[in-house]
Amino acid sequence: MKEELKEEELNETQQDAQQTSSQTEQNETNEAAQEKNADASEPVTEEQTIEEQLEAANQEIASLKDQLLRKIAEFDNYRKRTIKEKTDLILNGGEKTITTILPVIDDMERALKNMQNAEDVSAVVEGVELIYKKFMDILAKQGVSVIDTKEADFDVDLHEAIAQVPAPTPELKGKIMDCTLTGYKLNEKVIRHAQVVVGL
């Protein structure tokens, strides 16, 4: 009886050992399969990541290209607008000056009409002097000034000597004796040299 019990216990132990071994083998097989599946899925994940990066890069390129095209269009519009403004300035830049001169022309027209029937020459001269003064005031407001020549030292930057005459006194040597054509400056820039006679 005891021998039978021992055999049964031995058989049960062997069966337990076999079951444990089988279960361990099964677990190892499952783990290996899982690892294999994990290894197999990694390249797919990397490939998806590369595709996503490529798509993001393409979107960024498209965005930058759109921004570049917009900037090019804006610059082209700015260039065209600047050219138009410059052209308008060249064509109509003197409009303000001409507008201020128009009243002088009106005065001259009235003076010419009055001269035809005028008997008093002094009145005509006075009228012309008033027109001249008005015109010079307008030029002064525009930055135009007359180059001084009366007994001034000759200056090549301001004057143009057209003749030389003996000076009546030693003090007048190298000085301007006469002005044959008035010179003008615009905001300190010489726009026409004064033509003068210089004493020797």
Steps between C-alpha positions, in 0.01 A plus 500: 500500500777741587679417176190584300474836676861575427455416132195726480685787667794446268270504197330819622836666557616405152175628350536829691856532380393430142217754526734760649754432226234519232363820647849651518566402139165651399579822683841517337342437162242775560769743614712418195200554274423830667860611462493394137177695441649801677811478285285468192291807595799731563590559134134586430508763776827647368361503147187680616715752686709570189185546293361740759826697502499511120140623498582769759805608299291523181239710681772733632650533151158585358445760773841661444443501123165674551663760728778559244251552218304746714818696584600509133155632407512762777846617391391518137199713598727722713745540209222595259351746750842660561565537126158662455558742790844590364355560153224718644757695701713562190201605290315703762771590750494868399122531537520683834758748371307566180179553697668767711629676187162517327390819688812675369400405145155642567656828616722513192199448270315787669810719477538431129138600440545819699824586317314527170292792627736636765615860472694515827826308454588523869178318592590223257850474645359487852261224399779296345714546811216375719461193278875439513505531881205261530673250274826518696311449827345184357842373391642575845228285658608220267861530624633707210742782583706747296880466504647821637747671264514865611867573581537134603821300472514283191412139588523230233235297685247783461617717214603465136744764376418610147741798494774674695550876519758717675389576856458874570650452847730238652222393739282387206760260357357147492154632577190499280458823309176421319242220467367427152280204594351434843586167661269295720521235772239246598534405867870595497561308176611712203254450216647778285833678541501877490681639195725781616776743405803478730744781583874449429 
